[in-house]
Amino acid sequence: LGVLGSKESFVFLGHFLSSSSSPHKALKKNYFVAQKMAAALPRPAHVGILAMEAYFPMRFVREVDLEDADNCPGKYTAGLGQNQLAFVDDREDVGSIMLSSLSALLEKYHVDPKDVGRLEVGTETLVDKSKSIKTTLLQLLGLNANVEGVTSVNACYGGTAALLNSVAWVQSEDWDGRYAVVVCGDIAVYETPPGQVCGSARATQGCGSVALLIGPDAPLALEPGLRASHAMDVWDFYKP
């Protein structure tokens, strides 16, 4: 069913299953159940963020102390409105902070793990080059393994891409009526460039995670047709 996407293909598959023998009974049943569900679901409107939860580590550096260390008084506090810069110790990593924000979202808003149909992660922090952090978060969904989505890896844009992908899934014909969940998080650490006392990237350091519940009739809806993208091949956040 995932490959045969056109209307004609579904009609052909329906005729095939109607004449198939017992090995295809389970597939036949699932096909007609899915067909009835798709016909019964109204097209979703006002798709966007239904709820959100954030998590920040308890360990932090005061920005006034960082200003003293970098010899740039007022730049981070008065200039950028920052008070604290969070960081993790050896008890946490990007996976654990995402688990914390996702767990808080599911518990606070009483979301049944079976009602999550898509889980997508946005980050630029990895624990492995092949294992998706999304799979780490699946332990909070129990026996629900029928969950679409993957980890979108990109500096800054990873979380935005995960949100746009999840909204598009709810708006699509493949939506099965369940929630989408987006989890974004990073551990950002930047060294001061050689020869500079106060690097421009220092203020963008920190650590945190946010989990978003996506669905129709949202109080914070994304209006369709009002977005644009600008992408270039640059090296501003290169992490070999």
C-alpha positions in Angstrom: 0.0 0.0 0.0 2.9 2.3 0.7 4.2 1.8 -2.9 0.9 1.8 -4.8 0.0 5.4 -4.2 -2.3 6.3 -7.1 -6.1 5.9 -7.1 -5.9 3.4 -10.0 -3.4 1.3 -8.1 -5.7 1.1 -5.1 -8.6 0.0 -7.3 -6.4 -2.7 -9.0 -5.2 -3.9 -5.6 -8.8 -4.0 -4.3 -9.7 -6.4 -7.2 -6.6 -8.5 -6.6 -7.4 -8.9 -2.9 -11.0 -9.7 -3.6 -10.0 -12.8 -5.6 -7.0 -13.8 -3.5 -6.8 -16.9 -1.4 -6.2 -17.3 2.4 -2.5 -16.1 2.4 -3.8 -12.7 1.5 -6.7 -12.5 3.9 -4.9 -10.4 6.5 -3.7 -8.0 3.8 -7.1 -7.9 2.3 -8.7 -7.0 5.7 -6.1 -4.3 6.4 -6.6 -2.8 2.9 -10.4 -2.4 3.3 -10.0 -1.1 6.9 -7.5 1.5 5.7 -9.8 2.4 2.8 -12.8 3.0 5.2 -10.6 5.0 7.6 -9.3 7.3 4.8 -12.9 7.9 3.5 -14.2 8.7 7.0 -11.5 11.1 8.0 -12.3 14.8 7.2 -9.6 16.9 5.7 -7.6 18.5 8.5 -7.7 22.3 8.9 -5.7 24.8 10.9 -2.8 22.3 11.4 -0.1 23.4 13.8 1.2 23.3 17.3 -1.3 21.9 19.9 1.0 21.9 22.9 4.7 22.1 23.7 7.1 21.4 26.5 10.7 22.5 27.0 13.6 21.1 29.0 16.9 22.8 30.1 19.6 21.2 32.2 19.9 22.5 35.7 23.6 23.2 35.3 24.4 26.7 33.8 26.9 29.5 33.6 25.8 33.0 34.5 26.2 35.2 31.5 27.7 38.0 33.6 30.5 35.6 34.5 31.0 34.7 30.8 31.2 38.4 30.0 33.9 38.8 32.6 35.8 35.8 31.1 35.4 37.1 27.6 36.1 40.8 28.5 32.9 42.0 26.9 30.8 43.5 29.7 27.1 43.9 28.8 27.3 42.1 25.4 25.4 38.9 26.5 23.1 40.4 29.2 22.2 44.0 28.1 23.0 43.4 24.4 21.3 40.1 23.9 19.0 39.8 26.9 20.6 36.5 28.2 21.0 35.6 31.8 22.2 32.0 31.9 23.9 29.5 29.5 22.8 25.9 30.2 25.1 22.9 29.7 25.1 19.2 30.4 27.4 17.1 32.6 28.5 13.5 32.1 25.0 12.3 33.2 23.2 13.7 30.2 23.5 13.8 26.4 21.3 15.0 23.5 19.2 11.8 23.7 18.4 12.2 27.4 17.4 15.8 27.2 15.0 15.0 24.3 13.6 12.1 26.3 13.0 14.6 29.2 11.0 17.1 27.0 9.1 14.3 25.2 8.2 12.6 28.5 6.9 15.9 29.9 4.8 16.5 26.8 3.2 13.1 26.9 2.5 13.2 30.6 1.3 16.8 31.0 -1.2 16.6 28.1 -2.2 13.0 28.7 -1.1 11.8 25.2 -1.6 8.1 24.7 1.5 6.7 23.0 -0.7 4.7 20.6 -2.1 8.1 19.4 1.3 9.2 18.0 1.7 8.3 14.3 4.8 10.4 13.5 7.8 11.3 15.5 10.4 13.5 13.9 13.6 14.9 15.4 15.5 18.1 14.5 19.1 18.5 15.7 22.7 19.1 14.7 24.0 17.0 17.7 24.5 13.3 17.1 25.5 10.4 19.3 26.0 8.1 16.3 26.4 8.6 12.6 23.8 6.0 11.6 21.4 5.4 14.5 18.6 8.0 14.5 17.9 9.8 17.8 14.3 9.2 16.9 14.8 5.5 17.6 16.0 6.4 21.1 12.8 8.3 21.8 10.6 5.4 20.7 11.2 3.8 24.1 8.6 6.3 25.4 6.0 5.0 23.0 5.9 1.5 24.4 4.7 -1.1 21.9 3.7 1.4 19.3 6.2 0.7 16.5 4.0 2.0 13.7 5.5 5.5 13.8 6.8 7.5 10.8 9.6 10.0 10.9 13.3 10.2 11.2 16.0 12.6 12.5 16.5 15.8 10.4 20.2 16.8 10.8 21.1 20.4 10.0 22.5 23.4 11.9 19.5 25.5 13.0 17.2 24.4 10.2 16.9 20.8 11.4 14.1 21.6 13.8 12.2 23.8 11.3 12.4 21.0 8.7 11.1 18.5 11.2 8.1 20.8 12.0 7.3 21.5 8.4 7.5 17.7 7.5 5.2 16.8 10.4 2.6 19.5 9.5 2.7 18.3 5.9 2.1 14.7 7.0 -1.0 15.8 8.9 -2.2 17.7 5.9 -1.6 14.8 3.5 -3.8 11.9 2.3 -1.5 9.5 4.3 -2.6 11.0 7.6 -4.3 8.4 9.7 -5.8 10.7 12.4 -3.0 10.4 14.9 -0.8 13.1 16.3 2.6 14.0 15.0 5.3 14.9 17.5 8.4 17.0 16.8 11.4 17.0 19.2 14.2 19.5 18.7 17.3 19.8 20.8 21.0 20.5 20.7 24.2 20.8 22.7 26.0 23.8 21.2 29.6 24.5 22.2 31.8 26.9 20.2 35.4 27.9 20.9 36.5 31.5 20.7 38.2 32.0 17.4 42.0 32.5 17.6 42.9 36.1 18.1 39.4 37.1 19.3 38.5 37.9 22.8 34.8 37.5 22.4 33.7 35.4 19.5 30.4 36.1 17.7 29.2 32.5 18.2 29.7 32.4 22.0 26.3 33.8 22.7 24.6 31.1 20.7 26.0 28.3 22.9 23.8 26.4 25.3 21.7 23.3 25.6 18.0 22.5 25.6 15.1 20.6 24.0 11.5 21.3 23.1 8.8 18.8 22.2 5.8 19.9 20.0 2.5 18.2 19.6 1.2 18.6 16.0 -2.4 18.2 14.8 -5.5 19.9 13.3 -7.5 22.8 14.9 -4.3 24.0 16.6 -4.2 27.3 18.6 -0.9 28.0 16.9 -1.6 27.0 13.3 0.7 27.4 10.3 -1.0 29.3 7.6 -0.5 27.5 4.2 1.1 29.3 1.3 3.0 31.8 3.4 6.5 30.3 3.6 9.7 30.4 1.6 13.1 28.8 1.9 16.7 30.2 1.3 19.5 27.6 1.3 23.2 28.0 0.4 26.4 26.0 0.5 28.3 27.7 3.4 30.7 26.7 6.1 29.6 28.8 9.1 28.6 25.7 11.3 31.0 23.1 10.0 31.6 20.3 12.5 34.0 17.7 11.0 
